[in-house]
């Protein structure tokens, strides 16, 4: 699903061909932000086509350098959705500053010794047809 451009081989994620003759999609919601570290297959963005609404997963792990569109924009197949930092620009956790690693480990141990608040699942999006979701967005309504 990923693509590369001459300026950044392997560091760009292009809007894939979503099938059935569709050549564009609306950016409904970004699930990540610039500067975020993402894992491979982590949902990046929710898109809406004439036929469905779906989430696109990250083709690789890395740090988001730039988002190519704003929510509500229309993207065409082959346009850059996300730029990742080049592999050499991302810090390897094993080569991180030892002082930072030690303080992180100490913070982790301190957190383990306290009672953690209950973990809440992220809120689920209300199920709705794409046309209903788009209309609610236009009217400023929250479907949840």
URFEN-V907212 format. One record per backbone hydrogen bond with DSSP energy under -1.0 kcal/mol. CO is the residue of the C=O (numbers start at 1). NH is the residue of the N-H. E is the energy in kcal/mol with one decimal. If there is no record, write none. Layout:
CO_NH_E + CO_NH_E
This chain:
5_8_-1.5 + 8_11_-2.4 + 11_84_-3.6 + 13_81_-3.0 + 13_82_-1.6 + 15_78_-2.5 + 19_22_-1.9 + 23_77_-2.2 + 25_75_-3.2 + 26_48_-2.2 + 27_72_-4.0 + 29_46_-2.9 + 33_36_-2.1 + 36_64_-2.8 + 38_62_-2.3 + 39_42_-2.0 + 42_58_-2.2 + 44_31_-2.9 + 45_56_-2.8 + 46_28_-2.5 + 46_29_-1.5 + 47_54_-2.3 + 48_26_-3.2 + 52_49_-3.4 + 54_47_-3.3 + 56_44_-3.1 + 56_45_-1.1 + 58_41_-2.8 + 62_38_-3.4 + 63_85_-2.2 + 64_35_-3.4 + 66_83_-2.7 + 70_73_-2.1 + 73_27_-3.0 + 75_25_-2.6 + 76_79_-2.4 + 79_15_-2.7 + 81_68_-3.9 + 82_13_-2.8 + 83_65_-2.9 + 83_66_-1.7 + 86_89_-1.8 + 92_95_-1.6 + 97_101_-2.4 + 98_102_-2.7 + 99_103_-2.2 + 100_104_-2.4 + 101_105_-2.3 + 102_106_-2.5 + 103_107_-2.6 + 104_108_-2.3 + 105_109_-2.4 + 106_110_-2.5 + 107_111_-2.3 + 108_112_-1.9 + 109_113_-1.3 + 129_133_-2.7 + 130_134_-2.7 + 131_135_-2.1 + 132_136_-2.6 + 133_137_-2.3 + 134_138_-2.4 + 135_139_-2.0 + 136_141_-2.9
